[in-house]
């Protein structure tokens, strides 16, 4: 299992979309678990060309994280 990382201080601290592995690190799950969750629709995703990306704002909403309040997971 990969180590978890601190929750960003705000939505503005992250790009508009995240890769599946980076979203997995934010969630504290493995890369393969993140891809499984994305495939099942448990992590919000959008497809741009061949890339599957996670909209950062939707991930924050899903987790109930405020978009501008500092803190750690």
C-alpha distances in whole Angstrom, upper triangle without the diagonal:
4,7,9,12,16,18,20,24,25,25,27,25,23,24,26,23,19,17,15,12,13,14,10,9,12,11,8,7,5,9,10,10,11,14,15,15,17,19,20,21,19,18,21,22,25,26,28,29,27,24,22,21,20,23,22,25,24,20,22,24,22,20,23,23,26,27,28,27,25,23,19,16
4,6,9,13,15,17,21,22,22,24,21,20,21,23,20,17,15,13,10,11,12,9,7,10,10,7,7,6,8,11,11,11,14,16,16,17,20,21,22,19,18,21,21,24,25,26,28,25,22,20,19,19,21,20,23,22,19,20,23,21,19,22,21,24,25,26,25,23,20,17,15
4,7,10,13,15,18,20,21,23,20,19,21,23,21,17,17,15,12,11,12,10,7,9,10,7,8,9,11,14,14,14,17,18,18,19,22,23,23,21,19,22,22,25,27,28,30,28,24,23,21,19,22,20,22,22,19,19,22,21,18,21,20,23,23,24,22,20,17,14,12
4,7,9,12,15,17,18,20,17,16,18,20,19,15,15,14,12,10,10,9,6,6,7,5,8,10,12,15,14,13,16,18,17,18,21,22,22,19,17,19,20,23,25,27,29,27,24,21,19,17,19,17,19,19,16,16,19,18,15,18,16,19,19,20,19,16,14,10,8
4,6,9,12,14,15,17,14,13,16,18,17,14,15,15,12,10,10,10,7,6,8,7,11,12,14,17,16,15,18,20,19,19,23,24,23,20,18,20,21,23,25,26,28,27,23,21,19,17,18,15,18,18,15,15,18,18,15,17,15,17,17,17,16,14,12,8,8
4,6,9,11,13,15,12,12,16,18,17,15,17,17,15,12,12,13,10,7,10,10,14,16,17,20,19,17,21,23,21,21,25,25,24,21,19,20,22,24,26,27,30,29,25,23,20,18,18,15,17,18,15,13,17,17,14,15,13,14,15,14,13,10,8,5,6
4,6,8,10,12,10,10,14,15,15,14,16,16,15,12,11,12,10,7,9,11,14,17,18,21,19,17,20,22,20,20,24,24,22,19,17,18,19,22,24,25,28,28,24,22,18,16,15,12,13,15,12,10,13,14,11,12,9,11,11,11,10,8,6,5,6
4,5,7,9,6,7,11,13,14,13,16,17,16,12,12,14,12,9,12,14,17,19,19,23,21,19,22,24,21,21,25,26,23,21,18,18,19,21,24,24,27,27,23,22,18,15,15,11,12,14,12,10,14,15,13,14,10,11,10,9,9,7,7,7,9
4,7,8,7,9,13,15,16,16,19,20,20,16,15,18,16,13,15,17,20,23,23,26,25,22,25,27,25,24,28,28,26,24,21,21,22,24,26,27,30,30,26,25,21,18,17,13,13,16,14,11,15,17,14,14,10,9,8,7,6,4,6,8,11
4,5,5,8,11,12,14,14,18,19,20,16,15,18,16,13,16,18,21,23,23,26,25,22,24,27,24,23,27,27,24,22,19,19,20,21,24,24,28,28,25,23,19,16,14,11,10,13,12,9,12,15,13,13,9,8,5,4,6,6,9,11,13
4,5,6,8,8,11,12,15,17,18,14,13,16,16,13,15,18,20,22,22,25,23,20,22,24,22,20,24,25,22,20,17,16,17,18,21,21,24,25,21,20,16,13,11,7,7,10,10,8,10,13,12,12,9,8,5,6,9,10,12,13,14
4,5,7,8,11,13,16,19,19,16,15,19,18,15,18,21,23,25,24,27,26,23,24,27,25,23,26,27,25,23,20,18,19,19,22,21,25,26,22,21,17,15,13,10,10,13,13,11,14,17,16,16,13,11,8,8,11,11,14,15,17
4,7,10,12,12,15,18,18,14,14,17,16,13,16,19,21,22,22,25,25,21,23,26,24,23,26,27,25,23,20,19,19,20,22,22,25,26,22,21,17,15,14,10,11,15,14,12,15,18,17,17,14,13,10,9,11,11,13,13,15
4,7,8,8,11,14,14,11,11,14,13,11,15,17,19,20,19,22,22,18,20,23,21,19,23,24,22,21,17,16,16,17,19,18,21,22,18,17,13,12,10,7,10,13,11,11,14,16,15,16,14,14,11,11,13,13,14,15,16
4,5,7,10,13,14,11,12,15,15,13,16,19,20,21,19,22,22,18,19,23,21,19,22,24,21,21,17,15,14,14,16,15,18,19,15,15,11,10,9,7,10,12,12,12,15,17,17,18,16,16,13,14,17,17,18,18,19
4,7,10,13,15,13,12,16,16,15,17,20,21,22,20,22,22,18,19,22,20,17,20,22,19,19,15,13,12,12,14,13,16,18,14,13,10,9,6,5,7,10,11,11,13,15,16,17,15,15,12,14,17,18,19,20,20
4,7,9,12,10,9,13,14,13,15,18,18,19,16,19,19,15,15,18,17,14,17,19,16,16,12,11,9,9,11,11,14,14,11,10,6,5,4,5,8,9,9,11,14,14,15,17,16,17,14,17,19,19,20,20,20
4,6,8,6,6,10,11,10,12,14,15,15,13,15,16,12,13,16,15,12,15,17,16,15,11,11,9,10,12,12,15,14,11,9,6,5,6,6,10,11,9,12,14,14,15,17,16,17,15,18,19,19,19,18,18
4,6,5,6,9,10,11,12,14,13,13,10,13,13,10,10,14,13,11,13,16,15,15,11,11,9,10,11,12,14,12,9,7,5,6,9,10,13,13,12,14,17,16,17,20,19,21,19,21,23,22,22,20,19
4,6,5,6,9,10,10,12,11,10,7,9,10,6,6,10,9,8,10,13,12,12,9,10,9,11,11,13,15,13,10,7,6,6,10,11,14,13,11,14,16,15,15,19,18,21,20,22,23,23,22,20,18
4,5,5,6,9,10,10,9,8,5,8,9,7,8,11,11,10,13,15,15,14,12,13,12,14,15,16,18,16,12,11,10,10,13,13,16,16,13,16,19,17,17,20,19,22,21,23,24,23,21,19,17
4,5,5,6,9,10,10,10,8,12,12,9,11,14,13,12,15,18,17,15,12,13,13,15,16,17,19,17,14,12,10,9,12,10,14,14,11,13,17,16,15,18,17,19,18,20,20,19,18,16,15
4,5,5,6,9,9,10,9,12,11,7,10,12,11,10,13,15,14,12,9,10,10,13,15,16,19,18,14,11,9,7,9,8,12,11,8,10,13,12,12,15,14,16,16,18,19,18,17,15,13
4,5,5,6,5,6,6,9,8,5,8,10,9,10,13,14,14,12,9,12,12,15,17,19,21,19,16,13,12,10,13,12,15,14,11,13,15,13,13,16,16,19,19,21,21,20,18,16,13
4,5,5,6,7,8,11,10,9,12,14,13,13,17,18,17,15,13,15,16,18,20,21,23,22,18,16,14,12,15,13,16,16,12,14,17,15,14,17,16,19,18,20,20,18,16,13,11
4,6,8,10,11,14,12,10,13,15,14,14,17,18,17,14,12,14,15,18,20,21,24,23,19,17,14,12,13,11,13,13,10,10,13,12,10,13,12,15,15,16,16,15,13,10,9
4,6,9,10,13,10,8,12,13,11,12,16,16,15,12,10,13,14,18,20,22,25,23,20,17,15,12,14,12,14,13,10,11,13,11,9,12,12,15,16,18,18,17,14,12,9
4,7,10,12,10,9,13,14,13,14,17,18,17,14,13,16,18,21,23,25,27,25,22,19,17,15,17,16,18,17,13,14,17,15,12,16,15,18,19,21,20,18,16,12,9
4,7,8,6,6,10,11,10,12,15,15,15,13,12,15,16,20,21,23,25,23,20,17,16,15,17,17,19,18,14,16,18,15,14,18,17,21,22,24,23,22,19,16,13
4,5,5,6,9,10,10,12,14,15,16,14,13,17,17,20,21,23,24,22,19,17,16,15,19,18,21,20,16,19,21,18,17,21,21,24,24,26,26,24,22,19,16
4,5,5,6,9,10,11,12,14,15,14,13,15,15,17,18,20,21,18,15,13,13,13,17,17,20,19,16,19,21,19,18,22,22,25,24,27,27,25,24,21,18
4,5,5,6,9,10,11,12,14,13,13,16,15,18,18,20,21,18,16,14,15,15,19,19,22,20,18,21,22,20,20,23,24,27,27,29,29,28,27,24,21
4,5,5,6,9,10,11,12,11,11,14,14,18,19,21,22,20,17,15,15,14,18,18,21,19,16,18,20,17,17,21,21,25,25,28,27,27,25,22,19
4,5,5,6,9,10,10,9,8,11,11,14,15,18,20,17,15,12,11,11,14,14,17,15,12,15,17,14,15,18,19,22,22,24,25,24,23,20,17
4,5,5,6,9,10,10,9,11,10,13,13,16,17,14,12,9,11,11,15,16,19,17,14,18,19,17,17,21,22,25,24,27,28,27,26,24,21
4,5,5,6,9,9,9,12,12,15,15,19,20,17,15,12,14,13,17,18,20,18,16,19,20,17,18,21,22,26,26,29,29,29,27,25,22
4,5,5,6,5,6,9,10,13,15,18,20,18,16,12,13,11,14,16,17,15,13,16,16,13,14,18,19,22,23,26,26,26,25,22,20
4,5,5,6,5,7,7,10,11,14,16,14,12,9,9,9,12,14,16,13,11,15,16,13,15,18,19,22,22,25,26,26,25,23,21
4,5,8,8,9,9,11,12,15,16,14,13,10,11,12,15,17,19,16,15,19,19,16,18,21,23,26,25,29,30,30,29,27,24
4,6,8,10,10,13,14,18,19,18,16,13,14,13,16,18,19,16,15,18,18,15,17,20,22,25,25,29,29,30,29,27,24
4,5,6,8,11,13,16,18,17,16,12,12,11,13,15,16,12,12,15,15,12,14,17,19,22,22,26,27,28,27,25,23
4,6,9,13,15,19,21,20,17,14,13,11,13,14,15,12,10,13,13,9,11,14,16,20,20,24,24,25,24,22,19
4,6,10,13,16,19,17,15,11,10,7,10,11,12,9,7,11,11,8,10,13,15,17,17,21,22,22,21,20,18
4,7,10,13,16,16,14,10,8,6,7,9,10,7,7,10,10,8,11,14,15,17,16,20,21,23,22,21,19
4,7,10,13,12,10,6,5,4,6,10,11,9,9,13,13,12,14,17,18,19,18,22,24,24,24,23,22
4,7,10,10,8,6,5,6,7,11,12,10,12,15,15,15,17,20,20,21,20,23,25,26,27,26,25
4,6,7,6,5,6,9,10,14,16,14,15,18,19,18,21,23,23,25,23,26,29,29,30,29,27
4,6,5,7,7,11,11,15,17,16,17,20,21,21,23,25,25,26,24,27,29,30,31,30,29
4,6,8,10,14,15,18,20,20,20,24,25,24,26,29,29,30,28,30,33,33,34,33,32
4,7,10,13,16,19,21,20,20,24,25,24,26,29,29,30,28,31,33,33,34,32,31
4,6,10,12,15,18,17,17,20,22,21,23,26,25,27,25,27,30,30,30,29,27
4,7,10,13,15,14,14,17,19,18,19,22,22,24,23,25,27,28,28,26,25
4,6,9,12,11,11,14,16,15,17,19,19,21,19,22,24,24,24,23,22
4,6,9,8,7,10,12,11,13,16,15,17,16,19,20,21,21,20,19
4,6,5,6,9,10,11,13,14,14,15,13,16,18,19,20,20,19
4,5,5,6,9,10,11,12,11,12,10,13,15,16,16,16,16
4,5,5,6,9,10,10,9,10,8,11,13,15,16,17,17
4,5,5,6,9,10,10,11,10,14,16,18,18,18,17
4,5,5,6,9,9,11,10,14,15,16,16,15,14
4,5,5,6,5,7,7,10,11,13,13,13,12
4,5,5,6,8,8,12,13,15,15,16,15
4,6,8,10,11,15,16,17,16,16,14
4,5,9,11,14,13,14,13,13,11
4,6,9,12,11,13,13,13,12
4,6,9,8,10,9,10,10
4,6,6,9,10,12,12
4,6,9,11,13,14
4,7,10,13,15
4,7,10,12
4,7,10
4,7
4
